[in-house]
Amino acid sequence: MVDLDNTLADYTGALRHHLRSGHVYDPLDGYAMADPCEYGLWRDPSWPFASYEAYADAHRSAVMDGLYLAEHPYPHAMRALWRLVEDGHDLLIATSRTDDERFRQTFAWFDRHWFDPAHGPTEYDVAFHFGDKSLVDVDVAFEDDPCTIAALTDKGVTVIHPDHPYCRDSEGITMRDWRQAPGIIRQLQEDKESTR
């Protein structure tokens, strides 16, 4: 299972760009809009949100303007997913997005980025899950939300998370670069087979 926002794709960077390009906030306003140290941009003083409600309003406006389509995949992320599928793993893209009307942006984003530059469009079957990720039966998850990481690890799911400051100390395996993903999965498989 692979989470989208701030795991596979850079949500924070896309929101930052939206706020600055819309001239809503710029660096001269005193908001650096740094990569957050806490999960929840409304908690980070470098972002211009005094409350969750202020963040939610800005987020909704950004989504209406195509925020999810504007996210860039993290470096090497898509190639790592292709590799995992080529190695025989099932791929489930999971997100808690509830504000993407009929998930149009999500599917369009994935269609745009799910191709191999060396071979053109790929024909891999990919499943999607929208909603509570703790309800999905998986062995391994790529996730950044500390609460979701805790819920999944409590169920016995191995969680691989990015090296963001807000989740780096969470249970599971920290991944600094998506190029590590296939090797981590291979090692987990070997460890599982050696304990049989």
Protein Blocks (a to p, Z undefined) as FASTA:
>chain_A
ZZfehplpcfklmmmmmmmmnomacfknopaopacfbecjklpmkbccfbfklmmmmmmm
mmmnommmmpccdehklmmmmmmmmnopacddddfbfkbghhlmmmmmmmmmmccfknop
afbdcdddedjfklpccfbdcdfblklmmmmmmnopacdddfbfklmmpgcjddfbfklm
mmmmmmmmmmmmmmZZ
